[in-house]
Amino acid sequence: MSKPMPRKPASSTRTTNATGALKAPKKSILPWIGFSLLLILVDQISKLWVQSRLDLGAVVEITSFFNLVYVLNPGAAFSFLADQAGWQKHFLSAVAVIASIVILFMMRSSSHRKFAMFCLACILGGAIGNLIDRLAHGAVIDFLDFYVGTYHWPAFNVADIAITMGAIGLIIDELFFNKEHKAPKPAKSE
């Protein structure tokens, strides 16, 4: 007869961070990657719909403050670098790939923080959605045009919305919800 293997006490399997606080157990990032894939799908379907319904440069007035348009933006947000000779396609594509890899690593270390994971998944989905456009068309397809009077906000797309929501959410998360980076309060002396 063989002897049963001794079990480790449950308390010895817990890990702590640098301050000695218990770390939350790692959770799978796969559901969040699935959410990113859903965002990519919605982004690409919306862009395909615009391409199939509008001619390049078309403007369709929907309300007194919103148009559907079909524009190609070879630059980044707010058409940054759009007037360059074409090198920006490769540069911005490389930035998107590197950002996506960094986000995946951040997701692995933040898997227990739901709001942070939501934000990272939004940024990942948006970055890859726009990367697909850059690789397929040499530019990003934008189609949402909001305006007041004659002032038009730069046209944008679903991927841009996801990136913006994710970035703002990460700032809010860091400022108000992330307890891992906050210094422990000193003990009260009696």
C-alpha positions as CSV (number, residue, x, y, z in Angstrom):
1,M,0.0,0.0,0.0
2,S,1.2,3.4,-0.8
3,K,1.0,6.3,1.6
4,P,-1.2,9.2,0.7
5,M,0.7,12.4,-0.2
6,P,0.6,15.0,2.6
7,R,-1.5,18.1,1.7
8,K,-0.2,21.6,1.9
9,P,-2.2,23.7,4.3
10,A,-4.5,26.1,2.4
11,S,-2.9,29.1,3.9
12,S,0.5,28.3,2.4
13,T,-0.9,28.4,-1.2
14,R,-1.9,32.1,-0.9
15,T,0.4,34.7,-2.3
16,T,1.1,38.2,-1.2
17,N,2.1,41.4,-2.9
18,A,5.1,43.6,-1.9
19,T,3.2,45.2,1.0
20,G,2.3,41.8,2.4
21,A,-1.4,42.0,1.5
22,L,-3.0,38.9,0.0
23,K,-3.2,38.8,-3.8
24,A,-6.5,37.9,-5.4
25,P,-6.4,34.6,-7.3
26,K,-5.7,34.8,-11.1
27,K,-8.8,34.6,-13.3
28,S,-8.9,33.7,-16.9
29,I,-8.6,36.5,-19.4
30,L,-10.3,34.5,-22.1
31,P,-13.8,36.0,-21.5
32,W,-12.3,39.5,-21.9
33,I,-10.5,38.5,-25.1
34,G,-13.9,37.3,-26.3
35,F,-15.3,40.7,-25.4
36,S,-12.5,42.3,-27.4
37,L,-13.3,40.1,-30.4
38,L,-17.0,41.1,-30.1
39,L,-15.9,44.8,-30.3
40,I,-13.7,44.1,-33.3
41,L,-16.6,42.3,-35.0
42,V,-19.1,45.2,-34.3
43,D,-16.5,47.7,-35.5
44,Q,-15.7,45.8,-38.7
45,I,-19.4,45.1,-39.5
46,S,-20.2,48.8,-39.1
47,K,-17.4,49.8,-41.4
48,L,-18.4,47.2,-44.0
49,W,-22.0,48.6,-43.8
50,V,-20.7,52.2,-44.4
51,Q,-18.6,51.0,-47.3
52,S,-21.5,49.2,-48.9
53,R,-24.0,52.1,-48.5
54,L,-21.9,55.2,-49.0
55,D,-19.5,56.5,-51.5
56,L,-16.1,57.7,-50.2
57,G,-16.6,61.3,-49.1
58,A,-20.4,61.0,-48.9
59,V,-22.3,62.9,-46.2
60,V,-25.7,61.8,-45.1
61,E,-27.5,64.2,-42.7
62,I,-29.3,62.3,-40.0
63,T,-30.1,65.1,-37.5
64,S,-29.2,68.8,-37.0
65,F,-26.0,67.7,-35.1
66,F,-25.1,64.3,-36.6
67,N,-24.1,63.0,-40.0
68,L,-23.1,59.6,-41.4
69,V,-20.0,60.1,-43.5
70,Y,-17.4,57.9,-45.2
71,V,-13.9,59.1,-44.8
72,L,-10.5,57.5,-44.8
73,N,-8.2,58.7,-42.1
74,P,-4.5,57.8,-42.8
75,G,-3.4,59.4,-39.5
76,A,-4.2,58.8,-35.9
77,A,-6.8,60.4,-33.6
78,F,-7.9,63.8,-34.8
79,S,-6.1,63.1,-38.1
80,F,-2.7,63.5,-36.4
81,L,-0.1,62.6,-39.0
82,A,-2.7,62.4,-41.8
83,D,-0.8,64.7,-44.0
84,Q,2.4,62.6,-44.0
85,A,3.8,60.7,-47.0
86,G,2.6,57.2,-46.0
87,W,5.2,56.1,-43.4
88,Q,2.6,56.7,-40.7
89,K,0.7,53.6,-41.8
90,H,3.6,51.4,-40.8
91,F,4.4,53.4,-37.7
92,L,0.8,53.5,-36.4
93,S,0.4,49.8,-37.2
94,A,3.5,49.0,-35.2
95,V,2.2,51.1,-32.3
96,A,-1.1,49.2,-32.4
97,V,0.7,45.8,-32.4
98,I,3.0,46.8,-29.5
99,A,0.0,48.3,-27.6
100,S,-2.0,45.1,-28.1
101,I,0.9,43.0,-26.7
102,V,1.3,45.3,-23.7
103,I,-2.4,45.2,-23.0
104,L,-2.4,41.4,-23.1
105,F,0.3,41.4,-20.4
106,M,-1.6,44.0,-18.4
107,M,-4.7,41.8,-18.6
108,R,-2.8,38.9,-17.2
109,S,-1.7,40.9,-14.2
110,S,-5.1,42.6,-13.7
111,S,-7.4,39.6,-14.3
112,H,-9.0,39.9,-10.9
113,R,-10.0,43.5,-11.4
114,K,-13.3,43.5,-13.5
115,F,-13.5,47.2,-14.3
116,A,-9.8,47.4,-15.4
117,M,-10.3,44.2,-17.5
118,F,-13.4,45.8,-19.2
119,C,-11.3,48.9,-20.0
120,L,-8.3,47.0,-21.3
121,A,-10.6,44.8,-23.4
122,C,-12.2,47.9,-24.9
123,I,-8.8,49.4,-25.8
124,L,-7.5,46.0,-27.2
125,G,-10.6,45.6,-29.4
126,G,-10.4,49.2,-30.6
127,A,-6.7,49.0,-31.4
128,I,-7.1,45.8,-33.3
129,G,-10.2,47.1,-35.1
130,N,-8.3,50.1,-36.4
131,L,-5.2,48.0,-37.2
132,I,-7.3,45.8,-39.5
133,D,-8.4,48.9,-41.4
134,R,-4.8,50.2,-41.7
135,L,-3.6,46.9,-43.0
136,A,-6.5,46.4,-45.4
137,H,-7.0,50.0,-46.6
138,G,-3.9,51.9,-45.6
139,A,-6.2,54.2,-43.5
140,V,-8.9,53.9,-40.9
141,I,-12.6,54.1,-41.9
142,D,-14.4,56.8,-40.0
143,F,-18.1,57.5,-40.3
144,L,-19.6,59.2,-37.2
145,D,-19.7,63.0,-37.6
146,F,-21.1,65.1,-34.8
147,Y,-21.2,68.8,-35.1
148,V,-22.6,72.1,-33.7
149,G,-23.3,74.8,-36.3
150,T,-20.3,74.7,-38.6
151,Y,-17.9,73.1,-36.0
152,H,-17.4,69.4,-36.7
153,W,-15.8,67.1,-34.2
154,P,-13.3,64.9,-36.2
155,A,-15.2,61.8,-37.6
156,F,-14.7,58.6,-35.7
157,N,-15.8,55.0,-35.5
158,V,-16.8,52.2,-33.1
159,A,-13.1,51.3,-32.5
160,D,-12.4,54.9,-31.5
161,I,-15.3,54.8,-29.1
162,A,-14.0,51.6,-27.5
163,I,-10.4,53.0,-27.1
164,T,-11.7,56.3,-25.6
165,M,-14.0,54.5,-23.2
166,G,-11.3,52.2,-22.2
167,A,-8.7,54.9,-21.7
168,I,-11.0,57.1,-19.6
169,G,-12.1,54.1,-17.6
170,L,-8.5,53.1,-16.8
171,I,-7.8,56.6,-15.5
172,I,-10.9,56.4,-13.3
173,D,-9.9,52.9,-12.2
174,E,-6.4,54.1,-11.2
175,L,-7.6,57.2,-9.4
176,F,-10.5,55.7,-7.5
177,F,-10.7,51.9,-7.5
178,N,-7.2,50.4,-7.7
179,K,-6.2,49.6,-4.1
180,E,-3.1,47.6,-5.1
181,H,-1.0,50.8,-5.7
182,K,-2.2,52.8,-2.7
183,A,0.2,53.0,0.2
184,P,-1.1,51.3,3.3
185,K,-2.3,53.6,6.1
186,P,0.1,53.9,9.0
187,A,-1.0,52.0,12.2
188,K,-2.6,54.2,14.9
189,S,-0.4,54.6,17.9
190,E,-2.2,54.3,21.3
